[in-house]
């Protein structure tokens, strides 16, 4: 009888401990969600930096997943203990809905964060490709003009879409909304994207201006070439006329000499 009571006392202690730890897991998950919304704002200054942020974000999600799984296991243990003790547990009615709600909010926020990082990675990769190509004009070959223009257009589209997306809040499953950081922090995190977008537009303008200058220079060379050719033909024509006149003069002299000989 004493052993049975001792066993029940141990099970009661385990039950209270599981309920307490499950509530703590919900609190931890909520803190991870708050950290994600308030501190995970950077998008990276280049493709390497953004790739590093994606790796860190993946590890952060793994920590949150482990916390959620830990809470679920604790709540399942409370159900088993309550069945053994034939008592009701508050976890099923309070802690489990809280855990599920926070986890859904975290999942939506983490997915949005990952989508923004992937867009930033796409933007930085395309921008670096353009800058590398612009830096070796004399060895142009990897990217044709049409392909380079497509990269410019894609780059501007991705950059502007990303900047627009940064101003949109995260919408939770229950309809509530939450922004990443403050408006000032959001503007600061988008600064690298905005600066690179301006550089890309500047590079594109310079390239178009250079192409226009080369086109005009080609027309001038073509016009000058035609003028030189015409001038050369005129010189040749004048030389031919002079030769014909000299030949006619020699023939007249020979005729005069013949007539003088016959008179003698």
C-alpha positions in Angstrom: 0.0 0.0 0.0 2.9 2.3 0.9 4.6 1.5 -2.4 1.4 2.3 -4.4 1.1 5.7 -2.6 4.8 6.4 -3.2 4.4 5.5 -6.9 1.4 7.9 -7.2 3.3 10.6 -5.5 6.2 10.2 -8.0 3.7 10.3 -10.9 2.1 13.4 -9.5 5.5 15.1 -9.3 6.3 14.0 -12.8 3.0 15.3 -14.0 3.5 18.7 -12.5 7.1 18.8 -13.8 5.9 17.9 -17.4 3.2 20.5 -17.3 5.7 23.1 -16.0 8.3 22.2 -18.7 5.6 22.2 -21.4 4.6 25.7 -20.4 8.3 26.7 -20.5 8.7 25.3 -24.0 5.8 27.5 -25.1 7.6 30.5 -23.6 10.9 29.6 -25.3 9.1 29.2 -28.6 7.5 32.6 -28.1 10.9 34.2 -27.4 12.3 32.6 -30.6 9.4 34.1 -32.5 10.0 37.5 -31.0 13.7 37.3 -31.8 12.9 36.4 -35.3 10.7 39.3 -35.8 12.8 41.9 -34.0 16.4 41.0 -34.7 16.6 38.9 -37.9 16.4 41.8 -40.3 19.6 41.8 -42.4 19.4 40.7 -46.0 23.2 40.6 -46.6 25.5 42.9 -48.5 26.4 40.3 -51.2 25.6 36.8 -52.2 28.2 35.2 -49.8 26.8 37.2 -46.9 23.2 36.3 -47.8 24.1 32.6 -48.1 25.6 32.7 -44.6 22.4 34.3 -43.3 20.3 31.5 -44.9 22.5 28.9 -43.2 22.0 30.6 -39.9 18.3 30.9 -40.4 18.1 27.2 -41.2 19.8 26.4 -37.9 17.5 28.8 -36.1 14.5 26.9 -37.4 16.0 23.6 -36.3 16.3 25.0 -32.7 12.6 26.1 -32.8 11.6 22.7 -34.2 13.4 20.9 -31.4 11.7 23.2 -28.9 8.2 22.5 -30.4 8.9 18.7 -30.5 10.1 18.8 -26.9 6.9 20.6 -25.8 4.7 18.1 -27.7 6.5 15.1 -26.0 6.0 16.7 -22.6 2.3 17.2 -23.3 1.9 13.6 -24.5 3.6 12.4 -21.2 1.1 14.4 -19.2 -1.8 12.6 -20.9 -0.3 9.2 -20.1 0.3 10.2 -16.5 -3.2 11.6 -16.1 -4.6 8.4 -17.4 -2.6 6.4 -14.9 -3.6 8.7 -12.1 -7.2 9.0 -13.3 -7.1 12.8 -13.1 -7.7 15.7 -15.4 -4.8 17.8 -16.8 -4.8 21.4 -17.7 -2.2 20.9 -20.4 -4.6 19.5 -23.0 -7.0 22.5 -22.5 -4.5 25.3 -22.1 -0.8 24.5 -23.0 -1.4 22.5 -26.2 -3.4 25.2 -28.0 -0.9 27.8 -27.0 2.0 25.7 -28.2 0.3 25.0 -31.5 -0.7 28.7 -32.0 2.9 30.0 -31.3 4.4 27.3 -33.6 2.1 28.2 -36.5 3.0 31.9 -36.1 6.7 31.0 -36.0 6.4 28.8 -39.1 4.7 31.5 -41.1 7.3 34.1 -40.0 10.2 31.8 -40.7 8.9 31.0 -44.2 8.6 34.7 -45.0 12.1 35.4 -43.7 13.5 32.6 -45.8 11.6 33.8 -48.9 13.1 37.3 -48.5 16.6 35.9 -48.0 16.2 33.8 -51.2 15.1 36.8 -53.1 18.0 38.8 -51.8 20.4 36.0 -52.8 18.9 35.9 -56.3 19.3 39.7 -56.5 23.0 39.8 -55.3 24.0 36.9 -57.6 22.6 38.6 -60.7 24.1 41.9 -59.7 27.5 40.4 -59.2 27.2 38.7 -62.6 26.5 42.0 -64.2 29.3 43.8 -62.5 31.8 41.1 -63.5 30.7 41.3 -67.1 30.9 45.1 -67.1 34.4 44.9 -65.6 35.8 43.0 -68.6 34.3 44.8 -71.7 37.3 43.9 -73.8 36.8 40.2 -73.2 33.0 40.3 -73.7 31.8 36.9 -74.8 30.1 35.0 -71.9 27.1 37.2 -72.1 25.6 38.4 -75.3 24.0 41.9 -75.4 20.5 40.5 -75.4 21.2 38.1 -72.6 22.8 40.9 -70.6 19.8 43.1 -71.1 17.6 40.3 -69.8 19.8 40.0 -66.7 19.4 43.8 -66.2 15.6 43.5 -66.4 15.4 40.5 -64.1 17.7 42.2 -61.6 15.6 45.4 -61.5 12.4 43.4 -61.2 13.7 41.2 -58.3 15.2 44.2 -56.5 12.0 46.3 -56.7 9.8 43.3 -55.7 12.0 42.7 -52.7 11.9 46.3 -51.6 8.1 46.2 -51.9 7.9 43.0 -50.0 9.9 44.4 -47.1 7.0 46.9 -46.4 4.4 44.1 -46.1 3.6 42.6 -42.7 3.6 38.9 -41.8 0.0 37.7 -41.6 -0.6 35.0 -39.0 -3.2 32.2 -39.4 -5.5 33.9 -37.0 -5.5 37.1 -39.1 -3.3 39.2 -37.0 -0.3 41.0 -38.5 3.2 41.7 -37.4 6.1 43.6 -39.1 9.8 42.6 -39.1 11.3 45.3 -36.8 10.5 48.9 -36.9 10.0 51.0 -40.1 13.4 52.5 -39.5 15.1 49.1 -39.1 13.3 47.8 -42.2 14.6 50.8 -44.2 18.1 50.2 -42.9 18.1 46.4 -43.7 17.0 47.3 -47.3 19.8 49.9 -47.8 22.2 47.4 -49.4 19.6 46.3 -51.8 18.7 49.9 -52.7 22.3 50.9 -53.2 23.0 48.0 -55.4 19.9 48.7 -57.4 21.0 52.2 -58.0 24.5 51.0 -59.1 22.9 48.6 -61.5 20.7 51.3 -63.0 23.8 53.5 -63.4 25.7 50.7 -65.0 22.9 50.1 -67.4 22.7 53.8 -68.3 26.4 53.9 -69.0 26.3 50.8 -71.1 23.5 52.2 -73.2 25.3 55.5 -73.6 28.5 53.7 -74.7 26.5 51.7 -77.2 25.0 54.9 -78.6 28.4 56.5 -78.9 29.9 53.5 -80.7 26.9 53.5 -83.1 27.5 57.2 -83.9 31.2 56.6 -84.3 30.5 53.8 -86.7 28.3 56.0 -88.8 30.9 58.7 -88.8 33.6 56.2 -89.9 31.3 54.9 -92.6 30.6 58.4 -93.9 34.2 59.3 -93.7 35.2 56.1 -95.6 32.7 56.9 -98.4 34.1 60.5 -98.7 37.7 59.2 -98.8 36.7 56.7 -101.4 35.0 59.3 -103.6 38.0 61.6 -103.2 40.3 58.8 -104.2 38.2 58.1 -107.3 38.3 61.8 -108.3 42.1 61.8 -108.0 42.4 58.7 -110.2 40.0 60.3 -112.7 42.1 63.5 -112.9 45.3 61.5 -113.4 43.7 59.5 -116.2 42.6 62.7 -117.9 46.1 64.2 -117.7 47.5 61.0 -119.2 45.0 61.2 -122.1 45.9 64.8 -122.7 49.6 64.1 -122.7 49.1 61.2 -125.1 47.1 63.4 -127.5 49.9 66.0 -127.4 52.5 63.5 -128.3 50.4 62.2 -131.2 50.0 65.8 -132.6 53.8 66.4 -132.4 54.5 63.2 -134.2 52.0 64.2 -137.0 53.7 67.6 -137.4 57.1 65.9 -137.7 55.8 63.6 -140.4 54.3 66.5 -142.4 57.6 68.4 -142.1 59.6 65.4 -143.4 57.2 65.0 -146.4 57.6 68.8 -147.4 61.4 68.4 -147.5 
